[in-house]
Amino acid sequence: MPRWVSSWSLADWWAGLQRSGKTSQDARKDLYPYYREYLRPKTPRARGWLVTSDQFDAVASPFGALMTGSPQEVIDKLLTERELLGIDRFMGQIDFGGMPPTMVNASIELLATEVAPTIRKETATSLPTT
């Protein structure tokens, strides 16, 4: 087995399109305006689009690509993606769309104290099943 396969850790890379709030509803409510701002076109004919709340809800749903929600929801989404896709790394972006530093810092703290330790524990002895 290659060294990189046996020494991986899903929690090695943090910085994601995620906002770990104390509740899923709070996280989504807080994040939506910044996510919308991040993706909107900034100049005429620029890349980007206006994200509706329905589109946001779809990507923030349990099987959506946006890692947002309570710490447990983010953990569940990461472990599900690991199981389904065989991922062994997660890279994302925490600070986007003009988020205030207090929001960014709160996400980093929750990732470091609640999400990452659980992910490391849950993935310590097994590889993805793909």
C-alpha positions as CSV (number, residue, x, y, z in Angstrom):
1,M,0.0,0.0,0.0
2,P,1.4,3.4,-0.9
3,R,2.5,5.5,2.1
4,W,0.0,8.3,1.2
5,V,-2.9,5.8,1.5
6,S,-2.0,4.5,4.9
7,S,-1.1,7.9,6.4
8,W,-4.1,10.0,5.3
9,S,-6.3,12.1,7.5
10,L,-9.6,13.6,6.4
11,A,-9.2,16.4,8.9
12,D,-5.8,17.5,7.6
13,W,-7.2,20.3,5.4
14,W,-9.6,22.9,6.8
15,A,-10.8,26.0,5.2
16,G,-14.1,25.4,3.5
17,L,-17.3,26.7,2.2
18,Q,-18.6,25.9,5.6
19,R,-19.9,27.8,8.6
20,S,-20.2,25.6,11.7
21,G,-22.9,27.2,13.8
22,K,-24.3,26.0,17.0
23,T,-27.4,24.9,15.2
24,S,-27.9,24.1,11.5
25,Q,-30.6,26.7,11.1
26,D,-28.4,29.5,12.7
27,A,-25.5,28.5,10.5
28,R,-27.5,28.6,7.3
29,K,-29.3,31.8,8.2
30,D,-26.0,33.6,9.0
31,L,-24.2,32.3,6.0
32,Y,-26.6,32.9,3.2
33,P,-26.0,36.6,2.6
34,Y,-22.3,36.1,2.5
35,Y,-22.5,33.2,0.2
36,R,-24.8,35.1,-2.1
37,E,-22.4,38.1,-2.1
38,Y,-19.4,35.8,-2.8
39,L,-21.0,34.3,-5.9
40,R,-22.7,37.3,-7.4
41,P,-21.2,39.0,-10.5
42,K,-19.2,42.0,-9.4
43,T,-19.0,43.8,-12.8
44,P,-21.1,43.7,-16.0
45,R,-20.6,40.4,-17.8
46,A,-18.5,39.1,-15.0
47,R,-18.5,35.5,-13.8
48,G,-20.9,34.5,-11.1
49,W,-24.6,34.4,-10.4
50,L,-27.2,35.4,-8.0
51,V,-28.0,32.5,-5.6
52,T,-31.6,32.2,-4.6
53,S,-32.5,31.0,-1.1
54,D,-33.8,27.8,-2.7
55,Q,-30.5,27.2,-4.5
56,F,-28.7,27.9,-1.3
57,D,-30.9,25.4,0.7
58,A,-30.2,22.8,-2.0
59,V,-26.4,23.0,-1.7
60,A,-26.6,23.3,2.1
61,S,-28.8,20.2,2.4
62,P,-27.5,17.0,3.9
63,F,-26.3,15.7,0.5
64,G,-25.3,19.1,-0.9
65,A,-21.8,20.3,-1.4
66,L,-21.8,23.2,1.0
67,M,-20.3,22.2,4.4
68,T,-22.5,24.3,6.6
69,G,-24.5,23.6,9.7
70,S,-24.0,22.5,13.3
71,P,-20.7,20.8,14.0
72,Q,-22.5,17.4,14.0
73,E,-24.0,18.1,10.6
74,V,-20.6,19.0,9.2
75,I,-19.2,15.8,10.7
76,D,-22.0,13.7,9.2
77,K,-21.6,15.3,5.8
78,L,-17.8,14.7,5.7
79,L,-18.1,11.1,6.9
80,T,-20.9,10.5,4.3
81,E,-18.8,11.9,1.5
82,R,-15.9,9.9,2.7
83,E,-18.0,6.7,2.5
84,L,-19.6,7.5,-0.8
85,L,-16.7,9.1,-2.7
86,G,-13.7,7.7,-0.9
87,I,-12.3,11.1,-0.1
88,D,-9.4,11.4,2.3
89,R,-8.9,15.2,2.2
90,F,-11.2,18.1,2.5
91,M,-10.2,21.6,1.4
92,G,-12.5,24.5,1.4
93,Q,-12.7,28.2,2.2
94,I,-14.0,29.6,5.5
95,D,-13.7,33.4,4.9
96,F,-15.7,34.6,1.9
97,G,-18.3,37.2,0.8
98,G,-17.1,39.8,3.4
99,M,-17.8,37.7,6.5
100,P,-16.9,39.5,9.7
101,P,-13.9,38.2,11.6
102,T,-16.0,37.1,14.5
103,M,-17.9,34.7,12.2
104,V,-14.8,33.4,10.6
105,N,-13.1,32.9,14.0
106,A,-16.2,31.1,15.4
107,S,-16.1,28.7,12.5
108,I,-12.4,28.0,12.9
109,E,-12.9,27.4,16.6
110,L,-15.8,25.0,16.1
111,L,-13.8,23.1,13.4
112,A,-10.8,22.8,15.6
113,T,-12.5,21.9,18.8
114,E,-15.5,19.8,17.7
115,V,-15.4,18.8,14.0
116,A,-11.7,17.9,13.5
117,P,-11.2,15.8,16.6
118,T,-14.3,13.7,15.8
119,I,-13.3,13.3,12.2
120,R,-9.8,12.2,13.3
121,K,-11.3,9.7,15.8
122,E,-13.8,8.3,13.3
123,T,-11.2,7.9,10.5
124,A,-8.2,6.8,12.6
125,T,-8.5,3.1,11.9
126,S,-10.2,2.7,8.5
127,L,-9.9,3.7,4.9
128,P,-12.8,4.7,2.7
129,T,-14.6,1.7,1.2
130,T,-14.6,2.6,-2.5
